[in-house]
Structures are given as C-alpha cells and as structure tokens.
C-alpha cells in the first residue's frame, strides 16, 4: 500500500503514515540500508519487527529523501543523523507514522483501538485527569490520553518521566478530532504543550510540536 497520508503542518513540519502490506523482500528492495541500519535490522528476529524497521526507513525516504538517516541517543530517542531537524516515530499493528520538523521539537503516537484499555487505565491516568463516563466515547477518550502521554514522553528527554505521574492531560470534551493541552513536570522539566488528536481508521493518532531555540543535536 505504501504512504497513505502526507500532511504538511507548516513549511518546516510534515507527518507521514505508511500502511504495511508489503512482504519483507518487497520492502527491502524499496530502501537503502547503510552498515549501521543493516546491523540493527539483523538484530531483530521477528518478521513483524523487521517490517516495522524497514517501513520507518522507507517512509523517511518518502518524506525527506533517500539519504536521510536516523540515529538514537542513550534513551533510544531518534534523531536525524545530519542534525537537520527533529523526528518522532510511532508504529502500531500495520501502520507506521513519522513526524519531522526542521525547527520544532516533535512527538507522535499511534495506537490501534482493539484492546480493553479501560482495564489498564490505572497505569497511566492520574487523579487530575478526567475521563468521560459515556460508554460511546470512553474507549477513544482513554486512547487519546494514552497516545498524548506517549507523544509528550517522546518530545521530552525520557529520563525521569513517569507516564502516569509526570504527564497530565487537561480535561477536554472528546470529539472525532481536536486540540488538547498537556504538561510534563519533573525535577528537570516544567513545560506545557498543545497536542492535536484524530481518528485514523480504527487508530488514535496524537502529535505535538514546540519551537526549539537551542542548537540542533549533532
């Protein structure tokens, strides 16, 4: 299927979504892997994990060109190797999504809505957050919170961040799509972010971005 969505948020920031329907052999023919990528690729034993890895590289080439490369810091946070911008990556079931920006920090998360997320909500919802009691929207509302927290976890350095206790999503009325506010508070951080959420087939997609004024990572 390939790239099924490409959305330019502004002149510096783009989101791409890839639906994985190719075989590993077909996917491998679509992208060039350098020695670092080949070593990482071979470390994955499962077909699904290898397909995910390849889909990220293929989608990255679609968004930024075939020479774009990803490296990771010690917290496994991805960066563009040439230091030309910021990147965040997410994968769920057979969809992969990437957000890239030349000038803004970014975070994105995508989740297929198939599990009984209510049974595990105690692991990520804190006392300051409000979830609708309307059963028609409750599942989606919980997934928005989960994806939003993952996106905020990614946009910040991951050290010392608790998904449940460090990140709070302000109360909001759940709709098909919309904008929400979240905050990350730790000993090192105290930041507020605007996030955008939407349904994508049977998936929840949430992304965020924030201007970065410091030097880009090398």
N, C-alpha and C positions, 0 to 999 in steps of 0.2 A: 504493500500500500504506500509506504513512504511518508513524506512530510504531508500531513493533512491540515496543518494550520501554521500560518506565519503571521504574526501580529506585531507591527511596529508601534510601540508605545509612544516613542518620540524619535527624533533623528539619531539618537545615540543608543537606544534600547530596543531590543527585539525579543519576542518569545516564539519558539518553535515547538511543535508537537509532532511526534513520529509514531505511527501505528506499526508495530512489528508483525508482519505477516510473511516475511521472507525466511528462507532457510539460512542456516549458518553459512553455507557455501555461497549463496547468493549475496548475503550481507557482506561477507568478507571481500567479495570482488568489488564492492562499492566504495571501499575506503583504503587509504594507505596507512599502515601502521609502522611507526619508527621502532627502533630496538627497545625503547622503554615500554611502548604500548604492547609490543609482542610478548615481552616478559610478563607483563601484568595480565595479558589475555590468557597466556598459558597457565597462569596460577589458578584460574577458575576451572573447576571440574565439571560443573553442571552446564548443560546446553542453554538453559534459560539465562544463567548469569553471563555466559559468553555472548548471547544475543543482546542482552542489555548493554554490555560493554561496547559492542560493535554499533548498536543503534545510537549511542551517545556520540561516537566519533563520526558516524555518517550524518547525523543531524547537525553537529557542529560544523562540518564541512559545508552543509547546505546553508547555514546561517552566516558563517564567517569566511568560508573558503577552505580549500583543501590543505593549506599549510597551517591552519590553526591547530594548536596542541594544548593539552591540559596537563598541569602538574598539581601536586597536592602538598599541603603543609602537614605538620605532625598531627593535626586533629582531623586529617582526611578531608579538609576543606579544599575544593578545587579552585585553581587559578588558571588564567591564560598564561602560557609559558612565556610569551613575548612581552608580558606586562602591559598589553594594550587596553585592558579593561577588566571587568568583573564578570563572573559567571556563577550560576547556580543550576544544579541538575536534579531531576527527580524521575522516578520510574515506578510504575505500578501496573501489574498484570501485563498487558501488551502495549502500553503507552509509555513513551519517554518524552519528557519535556525539558527544555533548556531556556533560561533567560540570560541574555548577555547585555552588558552596557559598557560604553566607553568611559562614562563619567560618574556612574552611580553604583553604590553597593546594591546587591540584589539577593533575593531569596525566593525560592519557589517550591511548592509541594503539590503533588498529585496523588490521589488515592481512589481506588475503585471502591464503591459503596456496596460491599457484599457481606461484610462481617457484622456480627451483633455488637456494634461499637458501644452500645449502652452498658454492656456488662463489664467493660474495661474503662469506662469514663472516669472512675475514681482515680485512675492512674495519671490523668492529665488535666482534669477540671479542678480548679481551686475554689475556695469559698467566696471569692469576689466575683466569680463568673456566674452568669445566669443562662440557663438552658430552657427553651420553651417546653411547656408541658403538653403542647398539641402533638399528638402522635403522628400526624401527617407530615410534620416538619422536623420532629425531634432528631431523627437519624441524620438528616442533612445538616442540621444545626451543629450536632456533635462533630461531624466530619469537617465542617468549616473551622471549628475550634482546633481540631487536631492538625489540619493542614496549615492553618495560620501559625500555630505554635512551631511547627516544623520549619516553615518558611522563615520565621524570626530566629530560630535556632541556627539556621544556615547563614543568614545575613550577618550575624554576630560571630565573633570568635566563640567556639563551642565550650571553651574551658569554663568550668564553674557555673554552667547554666542548667537549671532544673526545668524541664518542660512544664511540670505542674506548678512549682512554687516561684520560679523566676519570671515566668511569662504569664501575663494576664491580658485577656481579650475583653475589651469593654462591652457591656451589654448592647445588643442590637436586635432589630426585628429581621428575622430571616426572610429572604426573598430569593428568587431564582439567581440573581446576581446583585452585587452591591459592593460598597466600601465600608470597611470596619477599621477600628483603631486598636492597636496592641502595644504593650510596653514590655521592656526587658529590664529587670532590676536585679543586679548582683552587687558584690563588693566593688567590682570594677566598672560596671555599666549602670546607666540610668537613662534610657532612651525610649522615645515614643515613635511609633511607625504607623503609617497608613497602609492598609492592605486591600487588595481587590480580590473578590471571590466570585466563582461562577460554577455552574454545572457544565460538564463536557461529556456528553453521552451519560453513562452511569458513573461518572467520576466527579469528584470535587477537585477543583483547581484553585489554588490561592497563591498570589505572588505579591511581593513588596519591593520597593526600591527607595533609596535615600541618597542624597547628594554626599559625595565624599570629597573632601578638600585636601587630604594628605596625598603624598606620593603613592602611586600605584605600586603593588608588590612586584618585585623583580622575578 
